[in-house]
Amino acid sequence: MKPNRFFPLVALFFFQPLVWQISAEQPELQRVEIQVEGVAREFLVHTPASAKEKATPLVFAFHGHGGSMRNASRMFAMHQHWPEAISVYMQGLNTPGRLTDPEGKKPGWQGRPGDQGDRDLKFFDAVLA
């Protein structure tokens, strides 16, 4: 009997969600919630231990329209590629998209200064402070 070469691919397809779920835990990331002008905003942050002792690079990562901070942290994985840096993955709010999602049912970011009362620029400033 000839070995089935497609079995590993099928197994990978079925077990991949389990791998994603396990890696989604990411204990090196801390979820932080802050208030910005009365609105709850959240982000994930990786802070290396050395940040308390010396100047440390800071990297911000933003998900695309319809994305999330968790997906961005898994996709970009800056905290794994550059563990010496502080990595911040910010969560956008529901925002109308220019090409898709004109009703604003998915999270995103303001497109220009002044849009949505500059809520995302204020969020960035609050996190940076």
C-alpha positions, 0 to 999 in steps of 0.5 A: 500500500502506497503512503498517503502524501496528503495526510500531513496537509489534511492534518495541518488544515484541521489542527491549525486552529488549535495551534492558533488558539494555543499561540493566541495566549501570548503570555508576554503581552499585557492587555491594557485599557485606558479612558480617552475622553470618556471612551474605553480604549485598549492595547496590547503591550510587550515591555522587556525587562531591560526597559526599566534600566536603559533607553528602549526602542518603541514600536507601534503596530496598527491593524487594518480595517476590520482587524484587531490588536490580537490579529496584529500581534500574531501577524506582525509579532514585533515582540518576537522579532525584536524582543528588546523593543517595547511593542504596542498593538492598538485596537481601533474603534468601529470606523466607516471605511472609504472603499468598504464598510461605509456604515462603520461596522468594523474596527479601523482608524481615522483617515485624516486629521479631524476625522471622528474628533481626532479620537485615534490621534488622542488615543495614540498621544495617551498611549505614548505619554 
